[in-house]
Amino acid sequence: MNNNLKLIVNNINNKKIEDKYFFEKNELKIILDLYAKMVSEGSWKDYGLNISSKQVGFSVFKNAAENELYKICKNFKPKNKNLKYLITDTSGKILKNSFDLEILLKNINWKKLQK
């Protein structure tokens, strides 16, 4: 992640957020590679980031004016190791979970995840 983006993310709402409360560089690369693929297919159109001291989430949208389709989350203090990475739907229901982000996102049929 370049320094400008890191500075922006760290200073959201004038609150200092420690670096440990974000995706690591390799995690962000995995997510952004998937995002680029889904945008090129026309399935996803926009994204957003949600950051707290408990979780960071990468939300994806079909249209910017709609609710998120999915959120790819990283929990910083999961209750068990399989809840470190999650994919949730618009209501927050966990659709898939794993201890490894790459395993979680590999070969998912995103259309079948929808209701």
N, C-alpha and C positions, 0 to 999 in steps of 0.2 A: 504494500500500500504506500503510495507516495506521501511525503511529509505534509503536503497541503490538505489532503483528505484526512489524514490522521489528526491534524490540528482542528479541522472542522468537527470531526466526530468527537474529539475529546472536549470540545468547548460548547456542545449543544446546550442551549438554555443557560449559558454562562456557568455551567457546573462542570468541574473537572471530573472526568471519568477516566479511571486508570486504564492503561493499555490492556490489562488482563481481562477487562470487561468488553471484549470485542472478539470477532473472529480472528484467528491467526492468519498470516499471509497465505499459507497453503490451503486453509479452509475456504477463505474468500475466493481463491483461484478456482477451486472445485465448484463453488456455487455460481460464480460469474461465468464459467465455461458452460454450465448447464443453462443458465439464464440466456446466454447468447444463442445456444442451440434452439431453445424454446421460442425465442423472439424470431429467429430465422424461419421457424415453422409456422409462425403466426399465432401460436398458442398463448404467449404472454406478451404484454405490451408495456408494462411499467413495474417498478419495484419500490419498496420502501424499507427503511431500517428502523427497528425498535430496540432501544438499548436501556437496560437497567442493571442493577448490581447482581441480579439473579439470573438473567437470561438476555441473550441478544437474538433478535429474529430478523430474518430476511423475508419480507412479504412480497408475493408476486400477484399481479393484477392482470386481468384480461383487458380491462379498460381503466384508465386513470380515475374515472368518475364512479367506479363500482367498488364494492367491498373486495378485500383480498380473496384470491382463490385458495392460496396455501401460504403457510409460513414455515420456513425452515429455521429451526431454533437450535441454539446451543445453550444448555443449562450449565451454569458454573458450579453448582453444588447439587448434582442429582442425587436422589434417594437411593438409586442403584445405577450401576454402570450402563445399563441398556437405556436409560433415560437421559443420557448425555446429549444426544442429537435426536430431534423430533421433527416430524412433518405433521402440522395440524391443519384443520379446515377452518372455515370462516367462524365457526362457533367455538373454536379452541379444542375440539375433539382430536385426540391423537390418532392419526391414521397409520403411521409407521414410526418406529423408533429403533435406535441402534447405539452402540458404543463407538462406532466408526462412521464418520460422515461420508466417506467415499462409498462404503458398502451400502449405506442408507440410500444414497442417491443413484446408485448404479442400476441401470435396467428397470427403472420404475415406469410403468405405464400410467402416466399422469391422467389420462382420460378415464381410466378405470377407477382411479381414486375418487373421482367426483361422484356425488350421490346419484 
